[in-house]
Amino acid sequence: MYLSKPLKMKNGSLSAIVYTGTSVQSEKLGKKWIIRKQFWISNEGELFESSSSEAPTGNVKSGNIGNNGFYATFTASAKDGLLVCNLSDAITEMDSLYYERCGTCHRAYDPDMYTAAHWKKILESMKTLSGISQQEETEIMRYLSLLAKRKD
Amino acid sequence: MNTDRREFLKMAGAFAAMLTCNPEALAAGDRVITHATHMGPLKAYVRNGKIVRIEAMDIDLDPVDLLFAHKDAVYARNRVKYPCVRKSYLDGSDRRHMRGAEEFVRVDWGTALDLVAEALAKTKGEYGNESIFKTTYARWAHPGRIHQAASLQARMLGLFGGFTDIVGDYSAGAATQILPHVMGDIEVYSQQTSREVVLDKTELILMWGADPFKTNKIDYHVPIHSDGAWLRKMKDKGIKFVTIDPTKNMSVDELGSEWVPIKAASDVPMILAMCYTLYEEKLYNKQFIDKYTVGFNVFLKYLRGEKDGKVKNAKWAEKICGVPAQKIKELARMAVKHRTLVTGSWAPQRIQYGEQFHWSLVALASMIGQIGLAGGGIYFNIHYCSAGAPYTGVGAPLMLSQGRNPVNILIPASRMGEMLLNPGKTIDYNGKKLTYPNIKLIYSAGVTPIGHQPNVNKLVEGFRKVDTVITHEPWWTPTARYSDIVLPATTSFERNDISFGSSYGIEYAFAMKQVISPLFDARNDYDIFLELSKRFGFEKAYTGGKSVDEWIRWSYSKMRTKVSFSDFWKKGYVHFTSPKSSREYVRHADFRKDPVANYLRTPSGKIELFSEKVASFGYNDCPGYPAWIEPTEGPASYMAKKYPFQLITPHPIHRLHSQLDNTSLGAKHKVAGREPVYMNKFDARRMGLKHGDTVEVYNSRGTVLAGVVPTEKITRGVLAIEEGAWYAAENPSKDNSRCVSGQVNILTSDRPTSRLAQAISANTCLVAIRKAGGKLPRNTAYDSPPVRERL
């Protein structure tokens, strides 16, 4: 299952925001969904699918993370509607935003043309003239990260 | 569903009333309506529904002649008045080889739109969407954001299942492909160091080919011509300008620049020799090279001749480019003594192996070692769209999204003629392979490919091969005349829209208010694509549920401003100011400060003077380091014996590409009724030619008639014909017929720069010239073709 919105998840005293489009393990318990996911936590407090992943899938909001990266499992509960079966359903809004903002002056290039690291630099270069807000930049970068080419 | 003309005008009038502010009354019935163009914002004086005068808006700091020619263009006698269909296309006899030579038949809008829809559906059904070619790739027809044909056409055709699209551009096709390998960014279109910083810190500006006083007359959006004052302030401050150019261009006089005449298409040897001078004289910045670049040793081996036995010293370069060795050395020494900006326009990369131009400049700037310093380093768009204007941060008003194109075929802009004639052919492109689709339908709107594409005769051959050619046009341009279905489009003066300017600064939003009702049967591109969308059943997806009025408001709402839309529309513009951070912006300062944290988007994260990636492609026409490769069609080639003059195709001074060529301004600057050909006065005297003579300029690709202008302001052995004159074949039914107008792309080659960029190389061109004899034909470029009332 995939998150269709950002979700606050916890691991003991650590609290993190996990981004839209992240795949998670889930099970229904009564009216709620119990959500679980293991992440690699970087020194900078960013959450990754694994220690070799390029693009973050969340970030720590509070708690002590120390100086070395480590794996930790985060949990949360959620109501119906937050989880969807397909990635494409999870990222519908970001998809629309990408095509609206990045497909006007020129064609919106397919996200899998470049790696996430490459897209990050492209976005840095383009954001001034495109006039996107910080929030839009974050969402577009998240969208591109999810669908980007895995390596050059 | 179709609306007739009366209904349409009624709708347009109602729409205008809804959006247009109460105009200032001059006299009874007179109105002043604000509008905006690529040449500046304006006030149109309208009497009895007709434009009687155009004035520049007060905010335009340096209005240009082009602005006032719009009145002529709107009322040009060669407006397309009604939907027209080429006769044999309509009657089914399909004499496609007669495109451009056949009469048209007037049809009503319903018939025309049905024919377009039918052709699209048939092409899709028989050959697939990839056989539909959208030529509309740039946005030079007008600066409006909502009625932008390029995005509207992509939106409609995307919903229809897709189309073959264009990648790259004609302007800077080589630079935009090579510079990401070298600098991690296309650079040529990116925000550059702010004007205030340059004015404060720069001491020397080396300008290869740049002519900002000419090219900044226009903007990709709306200029207020603020760059002239900036450049003049620099001159007054004593900043030294050096212009390296085959022509003594208009900026040389304006700036008191030192003119270094150079042969055409030979800047690279000069730049390489400057690099060698800095190496030989131990003047280069070794610390910068070590810290911020990779591959210098490979480049150095090439400079020292270890790869080809030729030392790239100033003497070597002089023989190729004609610039004295002492001058080359002097400029290299001068560059390291001062805070120096290395600038280059894009004309010098529109040559065979054009990738090497900007790569060489990056190598030179790296050796000078000032990249990332205030007022130093590279500046690759000083000539374009008010570069350096500090960004206000408001964001541009948005255009409608192009949406998705399910066909993922992108053809480099320069390959149009080649693609049409060689379906299925596979070519190299920047490390990949591309296969040309089998194009059966060409669809143009807001663009005229028969004009901007090199080797026009080859393109015409391609046009005559496909099943259907559809064009939206306000005028009978060459592309319209070689089409099957021609749909009369409005000019921007005949509809409401929104724009902004300058392109980099975004200091203004402009209300492009409707000035007059649509002329004749003209319709807006938006409405034409809407009608087609209705026929295909995706009207709602096309409109997004919004009217044009609502799209304009939506577009404005995306700008970060507190000024209400109604206040903006009433005033006609909104001004924005730039923050201090923008005014202090220095290109690549962050990289210089910390190249590890702020790495470039190259594989190494540094400036790549040798690119392993480029080298890995194995292209002998684009090696892994900046190099000079002798052109196929250069002065040292065997062809030079037959065609001894180098031909360059600068941007025009008195039109925007082909726009306004059909006006009195265009006519005023013709010589003997045709496009001027500029040649050195000694060359002219040697050949017995004088001002005003009509000549034939020719090579193996074709012949044009032109009017001679002898001048001291061009290097000997070089001819210049400005691009953009409208094409007119002397005998359109004959292949390769002489062009009676002087359209220079008859002569230029569509040979690609290299397998890397596959960009245009029009400035690598050899021609011969001779006095035209016999009875000279009239220039028919601005005539309308014969149009029958019925079949």
Interface residues (C-beta under 8 A of the other chain):
Chain A: Y99 E100 R101 G103 T104 C105 R107 A108 D110 H118 K121 I122 S125 T128 L129 S130 G131 I132 S133 D152
Chain B: R139 S151 A154 D165 G184 D185 I186 S190 Q191 Y391 V394 G395 A396 L398 M399 L400 S401 Q402 G403 R404 N405 N408 L410 S503 Y504 I506 K558 M559 R560 L600 R601 P603
